[in-house]
Amino acid sequence: MLWGEGIRWRDGALWLSDTQGSKLWTNASGQWRSTPLPSPSNGLWFLPDGRLVGAMMHEKRIGVWTGIEWDTYVDLAPLGVGPLGDMIGDDWGNLYVDDVAYSKPKGEEPRPGRLIFVAKDGTSHVAAENMQFPNGLALLNRGDTLVVAETTAQRLVSFQVDAPGKLRDKQVYADLAALMDPEAAPDGIWGTEAGIWVATLEGRAIILVRDGKIVESINTGDALPVACCTDGGEHLFVTLADTAGEPLMEAIARKSISTMVHSYDLKPMP
């Protein structure tokens, strides 16, 4: 596995996208197996009916997994999306997916990122604009609050969800550079009743953030935490990337990076 994104837990198994190796990984069979893909998925989510959907990184669509390949679930090309990033859904089957900033023609500045809302009936629209590399997503307070990692801004921001797909009142939820480390940048996040778990990449820690404060921190040594999720109970799962000492972007460009999945035991909630 080169770069593990979108890690999700379902029915005793983990699923994740290898965005650099263009594979879908799972241990649903009892051992880790990967399916090669012609084009990589990124963010993953399970719909209420159990189907796995994936944000197809370079294909301007949401795919639905058939067990062999990604069929089209929703076409997002009419919205002019660039590379698609992470994804999350609510209890009713609606989805939020990152439209990550992309480079315009030579000499122009990259377009800011956006959040795309996909309703359960398949319709879609832009839910938020001017995002600074939107990445991990989490829904809190029974879906009333959406938290988004802005990787290049090194912060989490929150929106009030007035109705599915209607966001307002963007605020800073946590400033990682100020709270933790000038190198920390949020990638994948996961919301729980205890707070939000954040994979901080070159911050080299997974942190639990609540009310603008760090309430727990797990050091990852030389490994870079990329994405995370829980099983809803006692375990936190994290993808950890090893660059073998190379600068991150160089290791990704050379595909000399490797990723493993690590499990951490969670402390009981007070």
Buried (B, 14 or more C-beta within 10 A) or exposed (E): BBBBBBBBBBEEEBBBBBBBBBBBBBBBEEEEEBBEBEEBBBBBBBBEEEEBBBBBBEBBBBBBBEEEEBEEBBEBEEBEBBBBBBBBBBEEBBBBBBBBBEEEEEEEEEBBBBBBBBBBEEEBEBBBEEBBBBBBBBBBEEBEBBBBBBBBBBBBBBBBBEEBBEBEEBEEBBBBBEBBBEEBBBBBBBBBEBBBBBBBBBBBBBBBBBEEEBEBBBEBEEBBBBBBBBBEEEEBBBBBBBBEEBEEEEBBEEEEBBBEBBEBEBEEEE
